[in-house]
Amino acid sequence: MQNNIVGKRIKKGREKLGLSQAEFAKKVHVSQQAVGKWERGESLPDIFMLSKIGAVFGTNDICYFVGSDGCRCTCGCAECCTNLS
């Protein structure tokens, strides 16, 4: 997995929605500083927060966050994605 892929995907999704860090932070109920730390790779959101972030982005596919570009699952469950070769 690429270094800081989760943070890059969060930033890309946030920018695609046209949201500032502060606006995005309000939507997922965290501080703007937390969003900044995720995007810079200084920390990572937990799995429950990834679910909230995914809801804002309109996806429940864990592959979006871990960067599994070749992932073929459509159910959004982590088990399918980790079992792919």
Secondary structure, DSSP 8 states (H G I E B T S, - for coil): --TTHHHHHHHHHHHHTT--HHHHHHHHTS-HHHHHHHHHTS----HHHHHHHHHHHT---THHHHT-TT---SS--HHHHHH--
